[in-house]
């Protein structure tokens, strides 16, 4: 018999989760307040605890996690949050959480995670939590499931010494991910040195990476350290690693395998202690197949692989990003500008081929050229109003057998939690407002009646 404790201050959520996971061989205990949860965690043996992170102002799901892991190191804890951040993901992983999932959750994913947790209860880390570190600035922004996955991978990568390969389209924030790995890891107090391998000519790139001695080439008037020596004890980011030549790739492989560099013109190598993070917007596996990228270097770099999603795959994060970029731009330019809901809707539906970087630049232009304190549809570039509507989100539980009643109850629960705010409900559920209206119509829910003041 598997004993499972569900912790959430919302009664409907607890009942919903218990019904969802109910099957023979499982017994459930429910705690509606964190004090009860802590008492149960100390006095009873549970195979699994499923807890919301945001319980009340003084006690959180992280506190439940830590108490449970102290009392029962072999058990597993799964944390759930609708407002997670990279920092909470880091804390959850370091405190020993088996997994950390976002709302709105995919029912199939939740079931699969619970199955794994019950089969492998010892898989959760029992390492003591580390002292908190200051997050890097600027920070990663996003509440979608895709960004939660990135946060979890950063949390696991931060405490490792293994190389990391970050894959994503241009402008998705790969350098921010690299900085987060560095500044949340044990090398946080040491240098973080990035270099764009595609922005420097081949003849200069070797010198930039490995340094050079005086007189080794025309213009080398003094010895100079390369980025690996500059970053000794810290982290090097090799951005656009796919742009390097085969000859340079051989030398990078030596750094990874031997921990040493040979400056241009030097007679002997120098030892360096660096963590290497690489980033690319090209398909390195294809480069290996076409013999443009060394297979052995690819394998050494891709011990940990993090995929950063394009902005079109996390559209519900766009309002959060716009708000942050507005604050930044207004602070720099000394302006006070807001965006109307109609304009925000068009920004969220636009196809941002340049991803987050393009969105940030667009917001800065809007602030710079705004004719007043409010940006409306007419202030947006014409191309945005001509952009086809983004495809509607997939049905919430489209990958599962019909679960109409559960889906209906979940919608009612979310609407109640946000006091009927339709925009907020759509954001929490990870769908657009049109999909929300269609769901409400299908279940006979009057959204006007649901909205509360």
C-alpha positions, 0 to 999 in steps of 0.5 A: 500500500502506498501512502500519499499526503496531499497538501493544499489550502484549497479543498477542491484542489485536494479532492481533485488531485486525490480523485485523479490519482486514485487507484487500488493500492493507494491511500490518501491523507489530505492536509488543508493547512501547512501546520497539519501537513508539518505535523503529519510529515513528522508523525507518519510515514508517507511514500509521497507528498504532493504539495502546493508551494504557496500555502500561506505567508509564513509556511510554504511547500518548501518548508513541508518539503524540508521537514518531510525529507528530514523525517523520511529521507527515502520518501518523495516530494512533488511540488506544484506552483502556478507562480514558480520562478527559477529561484524556487526551482533551485530551492526545490531541487536542492532541498530534495524535491523529486519533481517540480511541476507548474500549473496548469498541469498536464494530467498525463504528466502528473500521473507519470511523475507520481508513478515514477516517484512511487516506483523510485522513492529513493531517487530524490536527492537527500543533499542538504539545501545550500545557502541561497545565492543572489540571482543574476540580473537581468533575470529569466521571465516566464511562468509557462510549462516550457519555462518551468522545464528550463528552470528545473534543468538550470537547477540541476546543472548549476551544482554540476561541474559537467559541460552544458550545451544550450540550444535555442533560436537567436534571441531566446535568451541562451546567455541568460540561461548560461548566466543563471547556471553560473550565478546559482552554482559554486563558481558564482563569485568567480568570473563569467566570461562570454565570447561570441564565436561567430562575431570574431574573425577566425584569425583573431578568435584563437587569440581571444580564446587562448591568449598570445605572447608578445611578438607572436603576430603583427600587433601583438605588442604584449602578452595577453590572456585569453578568455579561459585564463581570464575566467580561471575558477569561473565559467566560459560561455562559448556562444554560437559554438557551431561557427568554429572551425575544425582546427579550433574545435580540436583546441577546444577539445584539449581544454575540455579533456586536459584542462589546459590552453596554449597561447598563440606563440607560447612554447608550453600550455597553461593549466586552467580551471573553467566550467564550459557552457556552449550555446548554439542556434544551429543543429550540431548533430547535422553538423556532425553528420556533415563533418562540419563539427567534431563528433567527439567535441559534440559529445563532450559539450552535450553532457547536459543539454538545455533547450530554450523554447522560442517565444511562439511556444510560450505566448502567455509569457509575452505580457509578463515580458512586455511589462518588464521591458516597459519598466526597463525602458521607461526607467532608462528614458524617463517616461511613463507608458502603459499598454492597452489590453487590445495592444497587448493582445496584438503583441501576444499574437505577433510572430516574433521571429527574433524572439525575446530580443526582438520583443524587447527592442520593439517595446523600447521603440514603442516607449521612445516614439509613443505620442502619449502615456498610453500605447494603443493598437494605432501606435503599433507597427502596421505589420502587427495588426496584419499578423495572422492570429496565432493558432489556438492552444491545444485543448487542456487535456487533448493527449488523454482519454475524455476527462470532461468532468475533471476538466470542467471542475478544473475550469470552475476551480481556476475561475473561483481562484482568480475571482472570475477574472477571465484574463487571469484564468486564461493565463493560469491555465496556459490558454488564450481567452478564445479557448477559455470562452469555448471551454466555458460554452462547452460546459455551460458556464456563464463567464459573466456570472463567474466574474466577481468584484 
